[in-house]
Amino acid sequence: MAALLLLLAARRRRRNAIRRDILRRHYASRIIAVLRDDDLVAAERIVARTAAHRMALAEALHTVVCHTYGTDTRLLRIMARQNRIDRFLMRRARLASGYRRATFLLLLGSAPPPAARARRLVRYTRSRNRFVRIYALTAMLAADPAAAIHTLAAYPYRLTPFDITQITALLRRGLLPIAFEPLLADSNPNLRSLGLGIVRSFGIDTARKQVIRIAETDDDPQVADEAMHALAALGHDIPTERLRGRIASFDAPRRKALCRFFAAQGYSMHAIEEMFDERECECARRLIDSYKKSIVCKSPSLP
């Protein structure tokens, strides 16, 4: 009897999942049509009356936002607000916990509430769950881009590389217009890290001098490492004796990690040998050789 009940429950969950997927696809196709035709009337006709429909619409909005750039956010916000998607997601987040709460907050970033209501999300930025924290932060940034610097400066945790990718994704989607220059010069390490993440993500070569200055002089080890990673990711040589001297002063684990990063970014052994000792260079040499072997193995054999 118990086995039969479990089987029936599994079938019901599967049927519900299929229905949700069909509903999401339906909303996504309608949203895409609205954006393609720039059709305000069609946007106002998209209606989600039940909880299931609102969840499907929230997921469809998030999917479209994540897979398009330069989207007309005005139309998206009309669809979200006339169906009260932000209120729905915030209520669900309040009643949920852990990763389920993080999921609702993630969706909220694509259907952000008005700025005044978004301030209620501050408490989630102090959560022990790092996904809850960052998705609450990104929802707040999307809701009130004008207050982005203040919001980021007030964030009580250090931004991780994952966090920075989530924030730079907002920039790519056009949801968070923010300049990198003030970030690089800010006294807050999170803001400097974000500025470096933007430089690295968008390949901004014009920031080279500022990045070198941070790598040479920043008192925060994490920020200094991120500056060197940004230089390496942009393909720049380590250009000054002062910077090479700073690398020489790092402890062994930090030097080894940095050496491996330069090797992974495609730096020549000659460039690596100028910065690291023989043992570290040998580690980089093995890493480079493993890449070469992988390329050879994957290359098609000639007739």
The 8 nearest C-alpha neighbors of each residue, nearest first, counted from 0:
[[1, 3, 2, 4, 5, 6, 7, 8],
 [0, 2, 4, 3, 5, 6, 7, 8],
 [3, 1, 5, 0, 4, 6, 7, 8],
 [4, 2, 6, 0, 1, 5, 7, 8],
 [3, 5, 7, 1, 6, 2, 8, 0],
 [6, 4, 8, 2, 3, 7, 9, 1],
 [5, 7, 3, 9, 4, 8, 2, 10],
 [6, 8, 4, 10, 9, 5, 11, 3],
 [7, 9, 11, 5, 6, 10, 4, 12],
 [10, 8, 6, 12, 11, 7, 5, 13],
 [11, 9, 13, 7, 8, 12, 14, 6],
 [10, 12, 8, 14, 13, 9, 15, 7],
 [13, 11, 15, 9, 10, 14, 16, 8],
 [12, 14, 10, 16, 11, 15, 9, 17],
 [15, 13, 11, 17, 16, 12, 10, 18],
 [14, 16, 18, 12, 17, 13, 11, 19],
 [15, 17, 13, 19, 14, 18, 12, 20],
 [18, 16, 14, 20, 15, 19, 21, 13],
 [17, 19, 15, 21, 20, 16, 22, 14],
 [20, 18, 22, 16, 17, 21, 23, 15],
 [19, 21, 23, 17, 22, 18, 16, 24],
 [22, 20, 18, 24, 19, 23, 25, 17],
 [21, 23, 25, 19, 20, 24, 55, 18],
 [24, 22, 55, 20, 26, 59, 25, 21],
 [25, 23, 27, 21, 22, 26, 28, 20],
 [24, 26, 22, 23, 28, 27, 21, 29],
 [27, 25, 29, 23, 28, 24, 56, 59],
 [26, 28, 59, 24, 30, 29, 25, 23],
 [29, 27, 31, 25, 26, 30, 24, 32],
 [28, 30, 32, 26, 27, 31, 33, 25],
 [31, 29, 33, 27, 32, 28, 26, 34],
 [30, 32, 34, 28, 33, 29, 35, 27],
 [31, 33, 35, 29, 30, 34, 36, 28],
 [32, 34, 30, 38, 36, 31, 35, 37],
 [35, 33, 37, 31, 32, 36, 30, 38],
 [34, 36, 32, 33, 37, 31, 38, 30],
 [35, 37, 38, 33, 34, 32, 31, 39],
 [38, 36, 34, 33, 35, 39, 74, 32],
 [39, 37, 33, 36, 41, 40, 42, 34],
 [38, 40, 42, 41, 37, 43, 74, 33],
 [41, 39, 43, 42, 38, 44, 33, 37],
 [40, 42, 44, 38, 43, 39, 33, 45],
 [43, 41, 39, 40, 44, 45, 78, 33],
 [42, 44, 40, 41, 45, 78, 39, 77],
 [45, 43, 41, 42, 46, 40, 78, 39],
 [46, 44, 43, 42, 78, 41, 47, 29],
 [45, 47, 44, 48, 82, 43, 78, 81],
 [48, 46, 52, 53, 49, 82, 45, 56],
 [49, 47, 46, 52, 53, 50, 82, 51],
 [50, 48, 52, 51, 47, 53, 54, 46],
 [49, 51, 53, 52, 54, 48, 47, 87],
 [52, 50, 54, 49, 53, 55, 19, 47],
 [51, 53, 47, 55, 49, 54, 50, 56],
 [54, 52, 56, 50, 47, 55, 51, 57],
 [53, 55, 57, 51, 52, 56, 50, 58],
 [54, 56, 23, 52, 58, 53, 57, 59],
 [55, 57, 59, 53, 58, 54, 26, 60],
 [58, 56, 54, 60, 55, 59, 53, 61],
 [57, 59, 61, 55, 56, 60, 62, 54],
 [58, 60, 27, 56, 62, 23, 61, 57],
 [61, 59, 57, 63, 62, 58, 56, 64],
 [60, 62, 58, 64, 109, 59, 63, 106],
 [63, 61, 59, 65, 60, 64, 58, 66],
 [62, 64, 60, 66, 65, 61, 67, 59],
 [65, 63, 61, 67, 62, 66, 60, 109],
 [66, 64, 62, 63, 67, 61, 172, 68],
 [65, 67, 63, 64, 62, 68, 61, 172],
 [68, 66, 64, 65, 63, 70, 69, 172],
 [69, 67, 172, 70, 171, 173, 66, 64],
 [68, 70, 173, 172, 71, 67, 171, 72],
 [69, 71, 68, 72, 67, 64, 172, 34],
 [72, 70, 73, 74, 69, 75, 34, 37],
 [71, 73, 75, 74, 70, 76, 174, 69],
 [74, 72, 76, 71, 75, 77, 70, 78],
 [75, 73, 77, 76, 72, 71, 78, 42],
 [74, 76, 72, 78, 77, 73, 79, 71],
 [77, 75, 79, 73, 78, 74, 80, 72],
 [76, 78, 74, 80, 75, 79, 81, 73],
 [79, 77, 75, 76, 81, 80, 42, 43],
 [78, 80, 76, 84, 82, 77, 81, 110],
 [81, 79, 83, 82, 77, 78, 76, 84],
 [80, 82, 83, 78, 79, 77, 43, 84],
 [81, 83, 80, 84, 79, 47, 46, 78],
 [84, 82, 80, 86, 85, 81, 79, 87],
 [83, 85, 87, 79, 82, 86, 88, 80],
 [84, 86, 112, 88, 87, 83, 110, 111],
 [87, 85, 89, 83, 84, 88, 90, 112],
 [86, 88, 84, 90, 85, 89, 83, 91],
 [89, 87, 91, 85, 90, 86, 103, 92],
 [88, 90, 92, 86, 91, 87, 85, 93],
 [91, 89, 93, 87, 88, 92, 86, 94],
 [90, 92, 88, 94, 93, 89, 95, 87],
 [93, 91, 100, 89, 95, 90, 94, 103],
 [92, 94, 90, 91, 95, 89, 100, 96],
 [93, 95, 91, 92, 90, 96, 100, 89],
 [96, 94, 100, 92, 93, 99, 91, 97],
 [97, 95, 100, 99, 98, 94, 92, 93],
 [98, 96, 100, 99, 101, 128, 131, 95],
 [97, 99, 101, 100, 102, 96, 131, 130],
 [100, 98, 102, 101, 97, 96, 95, 103],
 [99, 101, 92, 96, 95, 103, 98, 102],
 [100, 102, 131, 98, 104, 99, 103, 130],
 [103, 101, 105, 99, 100, 104, 98, 106],
 [102, 104, 106, 100, 105, 101, 92, 88],
 [103, 105, 107, 101, 134, 106, 102, 135],
 [106, 104, 102, 134, 107, 103, 108, 101],
 [107, 105, 103, 108, 104, 109, 61, 57],
 [108, 106, 104, 110, 111, 109, 105, 138],
 [107, 109, 138, 111, 106, 105, 110, 137],
 [108, 110, 61, 107, 106, 111, 64, 60],
 [111, 109, 107, 108, 79, 85, 76, 112],
 [112, 110, 142, 108, 107, 109, 138, 85],
 [111, 113, 85, 117, 142, 116, 114, 110],
 [114, 112, 116, 115, 142, 117, 111, 143],
 [113, 115, 117, 143, 142, 116, 112, 118],
 [116, 114, 117, 113, 118, 119, 112, 143],
 [115, 117, 118, 113, 114, 119, 112, 120],
 [118, 116, 114, 119, 115, 139, 120, 112],
 [117, 119, 120, 116, 115, 121, 114, 139],
 [118, 120, 117, 121, 116, 122, 115, 123],
 [119, 121, 118, 122, 123, 117, 135, 139],
 [122, 120, 124, 123, 119, 118, 135, 125],
 [123, 121, 124, 120, 125, 119, 126, 135],
 [122, 124, 126, 125, 121, 120, 132, 135],
 [123, 125, 132, 121, 122, 126, 135, 136],
 [126, 124, 123, 122, 132, 127, 155, 121],
 [127, 125, 123, 128, 124, 132, 131, 129],
 [126, 128, 129, 125, 132, 131, 124, 123],
 [129, 127, 126, 131, 130, 132, 97, 98],
 [128, 130, 132, 131, 127, 133, 126, 124],
 [131, 129, 132, 133, 128, 101, 134, 98],
 [130, 132, 101, 128, 134, 129, 133, 135],
 [133, 131, 124, 129, 135, 130, 134, 123],
 [132, 134, 136, 130, 135, 131, 162, 137],
 [135, 133, 137, 105, 136, 104, 131, 132],
 [136, 134, 138, 132, 133, 137, 104, 124],
 [135, 137, 133, 139, 134, 138, 132, 140],
 [138, 136, 140, 134, 139, 135, 108, 141],
 [137, 139, 108, 141, 135, 136, 140, 107],
 [140, 138, 142, 136, 137, 141, 117, 143],
 [141, 139, 137, 144, 143, 142, 138, 147],
 [142, 140, 138, 139, 143, 144, 174, 108],
 [141, 143, 111, 139, 114, 140, 112, 113],
 [142, 144, 114, 140, 145, 141, 146, 139],
 [145, 143, 147, 140, 146, 175, 141, 142],
 [144, 146, 143, 147, 148, 140, 176, 175],
 [145, 147, 144, 149, 143, 148, 150, 140],
 [148, 146, 144, 150, 149, 140, 145, 151],
 [149, 147, 151, 150, 146, 152, 190, 145],
 [148, 150, 152, 146, 147, 151, 153, 154],
 [151, 149, 147, 153, 148, 152, 146, 154],
 [150, 152, 148, 154, 153, 149, 147, 190],
 [151, 153, 149, 150, 154, 148, 187, 190],
 [152, 154, 150, 151, 155, 149, 148, 156],
 [153, 155, 151, 152, 156, 150, 124, 136],
 [154, 156, 153, 125, 157, 124, 152, 151],
 [157, 155, 154, 158, 125, 124, 189, 132],
 [158, 156, 189, 159, 155, 154, 188, 162],
 [157, 159, 162, 189, 156, 163, 160, 192],
 [158, 160, 162, 161, 157, 163, 164, 156],
 [159, 161, 163, 162, 164, 158, 196, 165],
 [162, 160, 164, 159, 163, 165, 158, 166],
 [163, 161, 159, 165, 160, 164, 158, 133],
 [162, 164, 166, 160, 165, 161, 193, 167],
 [165, 163, 167, 161, 166, 162, 168, 160],
 [166, 164, 168, 162, 163, 167, 161, 169],
 [165, 167, 163, 168, 169, 164, 137, 162],
 [166, 168, 170, 164, 169, 165, 163, 197],
 [169, 167, 171, 165, 166, 170, 164, 172],
 [170, 168, 172, 174, 167, 166, 171, 175],
 [171, 169, 175, 167, 173, 168, 172, 174],
 [170, 172, 168, 173, 169, 167, 68, 174],
 [173, 171, 68, 169, 170, 174, 69, 168],
 [172, 174, 170, 171, 175, 69, 169, 176],
 [175, 173, 169, 172, 141, 170, 176, 144],
 [176, 174, 170, 169, 144, 173, 177, 141],
 [177, 175, 170, 173, 174, 178, 144, 169],
 [176, 178, 175, 179, 170, 147, 144, 148],
 [179, 177, 180, 181, 176, 182, 194, 197],
 [178, 180, 194, 182, 181, 183, 177, 197],
 [181, 179, 183, 182, 178, 184, 194, 206],
 [182, 180, 184, 183, 179, 185, 178, 194],
 [181, 183, 194, 190, 191, 185, 179, 180],
 [182, 184, 191, 194, 180, 181, 185, 179],
 [183, 185, 181, 182, 186, 180, 191, 209],
 [186, 184, 182, 187, 183, 191, 181, 190],
 [185, 187, 188, 184, 191, 190, 183, 182],
 [186, 188, 190, 185, 189, 191, 152, 182],
 [189, 187, 191, 190, 192, 186, 222, 219],
 [190, 188, 192, 191, 187, 158, 193, 157],
 [189, 191, 193, 182, 192, 188, 187, 194],
 [192, 190, 183, 194, 188, 182, 193, 189],
 [193, 191, 189, 195, 190, 194, 222, 188],
 [192, 194, 196, 190, 195, 191, 163, 189],
 [195, 193, 179, 182, 191, 197, 183, 196],
 [194, 196, 198, 192, 193, 197, 199, 191],
 [197, 195, 193, 199, 194, 198, 200, 192],
 [196, 198, 200, 194, 195, 199, 201, 193],
 [199, 197, 203, 195, 196, 201, 202, 200],
 [198, 200, 196, 202, 229, 197, 201, 195],
 [201, 199, 197, 198, 202, 196, 167, 203],
 [200, 202, 198, 203, 199, 197, 196, 204],
 [203, 201, 199, 198, 200, 204, 233, 197],
 [202, 204, 198, 205, 201, 206, 199, 207],
 [205, 203, 206, 207, 202, 233, 198, 199],
 [204, 206, 207, 203, 208, 209, 202, 198],
 [207, 205, 204, 209, 208, 203, 210, 198],
 [206, 208, 210, 205, 209, 204, 211, 230],
 [209, 207, 211, 210, 206, 212, 205, 213],
 [208, 210, 212, 206, 211, 207, 213, 183],
 [209, 211, 213, 207, 212, 208, 226, 206],
 [212, 210, 214, 208, 213, 209, 215, 207],
 [211, 213, 209, 215, 210, 214, 216, 208],
 [212, 214, 217, 210, 216, 211, 215, 223],
 [213, 215, 223, 211, 226, 212, 227, 216],
 [216, 214, 212, 242, 213, 211, 217, 241],
 [215, 217, 213, 214, 212, 218, 223, 211],
 [218, 216, 213, 219, 223, 214, 215, 222],
 [217, 219, 220, 216, 223, 222, 213, 221],
 [218, 220, 222, 217, 221, 223, 188, 224],
 [221, 219, 223, 222, 224, 218, 217, 225],
 [222, 220, 224, 223, 219, 225, 192, 188],
 [221, 223, 225, 219, 224, 220, 192, 226],
 [222, 224, 214, 220, 226, 225, 221, 217],
 [225, 223, 227, 221, 226, 222, 220, 228],
 [224, 226, 228, 222, 227, 223, 229, 221],
 [225, 227, 229, 214, 223, 224, 228, 210],
 [228, 226, 230, 224, 229, 225, 214, 231],
 [227, 229, 225, 231, 226, 230, 232, 224],
 [228, 230, 226, 232, 199, 227, 231, 225],
 [231, 229, 227, 233, 235, 228, 232, 226],
 [230, 232, 234, 228, 233, 229, 235, 227],
 [231, 233, 229, 234, 230, 228, 264, 199],
 [232, 234, 230, 231, 235, 202, 229, 199],
 [235, 233, 231, 232, 230, 236, 264, 266],
 [236, 234, 230, 233, 231, 237, 232, 238],
 [235, 237, 238, 234, 231, 230, 270, 266],
 [238, 236, 239, 235, 242, 243, 230, 231],
 [237, 239, 236, 240, 242, 235, 243, 211],
 [240, 238, 241, 242, 237, 243, 244, 211],
 [239, 241, 243, 242, 244, 238, 237, 245],
 [240, 242, 244, 239, 243, 245, 215, 238],
 [241, 243, 245, 244, 215, 239, 240, 246],
 [244, 242, 240, 246, 245, 241, 274, 247],
 [245, 243, 247, 241, 242, 246, 240, 248],
 [244, 246, 242, 248, 247, 243, 241, 249],
 [245, 247, 243, 248, 244, 249, 242, 254],
 [246, 248, 244, 245, 249, 243, 274, 275],
 [249, 247, 245, 246, 244, 250, 254, 243],
 [250, 248, 246, 247, 254, 253, 251, 245],
 [249, 251, 253, 252, 254, 248, 247, 255],
 [250, 252, 254, 253, 255, 249, 256, 279],
 [253, 251, 255, 254, 250, 256, 249, 257],
 [252, 254, 256, 255, 251, 250, 249, 257],
 [255, 253, 257, 251, 252, 256, 249, 258],
 [254, 256, 258, 252, 257, 253, 279, 251],
 [257, 255, 253, 259, 258, 254, 252, 260],
 [256, 258, 260, 254, 255, 259, 253, 261],
 [257, 259, 255, 261, 260, 256, 254, 262],
 [260, 258, 262, 256, 257, 261, 283, 263],
 [259, 261, 257, 263, 262, 258, 264, 256],
 [262, 260, 264, 258, 263, 259, 266, 231],
 [261, 263, 259, 266, 265, 260, 264, 283],
 [262, 264, 260, 265, 261, 259, 287, 266],
 [265, 263, 261, 262, 266, 260, 232, 231],
 [266, 264, 262, 263, 267, 261, 287, 234],
 [265, 267, 262, 261, 264, 270, 268, 271],
 [268, 266, 269, 270, 271, 265, 262, 272],
 [267, 269, 271, 270, 272, 266, 284, 280],
 [268, 270, 272, 267, 271, 273, 266, 274],
 [271, 269, 267, 273, 268, 272, 266, 274],
 [270, 272, 268, 273, 274, 269, 275, 267],
 [273, 271, 269, 274, 275, 270, 268, 280],
 [274, 272, 271, 270, 275, 269, 243, 276],
 [273, 275, 272, 271, 243, 270, 276, 246],
 [276, 274, 272, 279, 273, 280, 271, 277],
 [277, 275, 279, 278, 280, 272, 274, 273],
 [276, 278, 280, 279, 281, 275, 272, 282],
 [279, 277, 281, 280, 276, 282, 275, 283],
 [280, 278, 282, 281, 276, 277, 275, 255],
 [279, 281, 283, 277, 282, 278, 284, 276],
 [280, 282, 284, 278, 283, 279, 277, 285],
 [281, 283, 279, 285, 280, 284, 286, 278],
 [282, 284, 280, 286, 281, 285, 262, 259],
 [283, 285, 281, 287, 286, 282, 280, 288],
 [286, 284, 288, 282, 283, 287, 289, 281],
 [285, 287, 283, 289, 284, 288, 282, 290],
 [286, 288, 284, 290, 289, 285, 283, 262],
 [289, 287, 291, 285, 290, 286, 284, 292],
 [288, 290, 292, 286, 287, 291, 285, 293],
 [291, 289, 293, 287, 288, 292, 294, 286],
 [290, 292, 288, 294, 293, 289, 295, 287],
 [293, 291, 289, 295, 290, 294, 288, 296],
 [292, 294, 290, 296, 291, 295, 289, 297],
 [295, 293, 291, 297, 292, 296, 298, 290],
 [294, 296, 292, 298, 293, 297, 291, 299],
 [297, 295, 293, 294, 298, 292, 299, 291],
 [298, 296, 294, 295, 293, 299, 292, 300],
 [297, 299, 295, 296, 294, 300, 293, 301],
 [300, 298, 301, 297, 296, 295, 302, 294],
 [299, 301, 298, 302, 297, 296, 295, 294],
 [300, 302, 299, 298, 295, 297, 296, 294],
 [301, 300, 299, 298, 297, 295, 296, 294]]
